[in-house]
Amino acid sequence: MSNLLHVATRKGFFSLKREASGWEISKVDFPGQNATMSLHDPRDGTLYVALDHGHFGVKLHRSGDEGRTWEECGVPVFPKLTD
């Protein structure tokens, strides 16, 4: 059983650790922002978090160091339309 839980909420991205007394918040990333989804990639440990920026849409962020630093993922480049 894992001792670490990641939770995406409308108030940010929370990391919780299981302690003897129960689950405790160990870290908060993107406080006050609407984190709509999160994913932990078991292959390399990368964390992904989707943030809903309202009018500006959703942006995907990733961390390769357990949330110490975050970077915004690039978006796909669509080919130009031809006439």
N, C-alpha and C positions, 0 to 999 in steps of 0.2 A: 504494500500500500504506500502511496506517495505521501510525503510530508509537506508538499508544496502545492498550492492551489492558486491559479490565476483567474481573476474575475473581471470581466468587462461590464461597466455600468454607465449610466448617464452622468455620473459624477467623477469618472476617471477609470483608470486601470489599476486594480488592486492585486498585490501579491500577498498571500497568507501562508503562514507556516504553522504546522501542527506542533503545539507545545504540550507539556504534561497537563496543563489546565484547559486545553482546547485550542481552537484556531485563533491566531492573532495576526493582525495586519502587520506585515514586515516592511512594506514599501508601497507608495502610491505614485504612479506616473500619470501624466496628463490630467492633473487635478482640475475639476470643473468642466472637463470636456466630455462629450458624449462618445464613449468607447462602445461601439456596437458589436464587436466580435473580437475574439482573441484565439490564437493558435500557438501551441508549442510544438515545434518540429522535432520529433525524437531522434531523427537522423543526425542532426548537428547541434541541437539545443537552441536554435534560433527561435525567438519570440516574435510573433506578428500581432499587431493591433490595428483595427480599422477605427478611424475617428470620423464621425459625421460632423462636418463643418456647416451644416444647414445649407444656405444658398450656394456655397462653394462646393458642395458635394462631399463624398467620402474620400479620405486619403488613407493609404496603407503605410504603416511604419514598421520597422523591424529593428531588432536588437540581437547582436551576436554575443553579447557579454552579460546575459542575465538581467538586462534592463538598466545597466549602468549608463549606457549611451543609446540613443535612438537615431535612426535616419529614415527619411521619407523614401519609400520605394518609388522608383520611376514608373511612369505610365506608358502604355504601349503607344508607339508612333504609328498612326494610320497612314497608308499611302495617299498621296494627293490624287484628287479626282481629275480625270482627263475628260475633255469635251468630246 
